[in-house]
Amino acid sequence: MKSTKHNTRKINLKHVAALFAVYFVLFAALTAMIDYYAWDNINPWIFVAVSFFGALWAAWTHAKSRQKTKADELARDLEEIL
């Protein structure tokens, strides 16, 4: 049977900001490839906005889920650098 106890670890603001940066780079790279193949038919600022809001959504849901993933490891490395 699964335990009903939730993981109660707290996530500080610095870690959430690092998660946002990791997800923003990921979304920006993906949308940059889409923009490259769109042959300048789509305004690039749309891709920047999609990347920004996608990263906000991903960081928020990641922090809410409280599950440790590879993104947490990348965010920890980013926190150590800064």
N, C-alpha and C positions, 0 to 999 in steps of 0.2 A: 504494500500500500504506500502511496505517496504521502510524504509529510505535508501537512497543511501550513506549516510555518513558512512565512515569507522571508525572503532575504531583506534584512533591514539596514543594509549598508547605505550610508548617506553619500551623495555625490555633491562635491563642492562646485562652486561657480567656475573655478579655473578649469576643472575637468570638463565641464559642460562646454566651455568656450573652446577647449582643445578638441572635443568631439565635433563641435560645429565646424572647426577649421578642417578636420579630416574629411568630414562629409562634403564640405564645400569644394575642396580640391577634387574629390571623386566626381561630384556632379558637374563641376566646371570642365573637367577633362572629357566626360561623356558628352556634354552638350557642345563642347568645342569640336568634337569629331562630327557631330550632327551638323553643326554650322558649316564645317568645311565641305561636307557633301551636299549642302543645300545651295551651293553656288551663289551666295549672296542674295538669294531670293527672300530670305527672312531676316528681319532686323536683329543684329547680334545682341542688343539690349534685352530682347525677350529671353534669350538663353541665359544671360546674367541673372535676370529676375527669377527664372525657373530654377537655376542653380541655388540662388540665395534662399528661396522659399522651400525648396527641396531639402536643403541642408538644415534649415530651421526645423522642419517637420521630422527629419531623421534624427537629429540630436535630441529633440523633445521626446520622441517615442522611445529612443534608446535609453535615455535617462529615466523615463517612466517605467520601463520594463525591468530595470535593475539586473540585467543579465550580462555577464562578462563575455566579451567577444574580442576579436582581433582589433576592432576599432578602439577598444579600451587600451590595448597595448600600444597602438600607434599614438593615441592621445597622451599616454603616460610618457612616451619618448618625447613628444612635443613639449610637454610640461617641463621635462628635465632640461631641454634646450633653452626654453625661455626662462 
